[in-house]
């Protein structure tokens, strides 16, 4: 798990707001899994699940190119054993809850993203 959840999440949000894909990807494990309804919408595929850092990175590059003014704003953090849930203002006036699971190195290895 991570030592300081608030610091970790603040850095993660700053990474996203920087639009620096390499900075963003530093938080994720090589075997990370992402579940998001935007996967189907942006990629036009049947699955809402991506596996592996490369697939996720390629997907997020597309997302960042389609939303060049992306700016996330943290609302709150909830903690559990080896997981965090973050609540934030996302794109197009939507709010999101992201549940992140961590490996023993403190890297995110599974993410479930929920939107209102």
Secondary structure, DSSP 8 states (H G I E B T S, - for coil): --S-HHHHHHHHHHHHHHT-HHHHHTTEEEEEEEE-HHHHHHH--S-SEEESHHHHHHHHHHHHHH-TT---EEEEEEEETTEEEEEEE-STT-EEEEEEEE-TTS-EEEEEEEE-
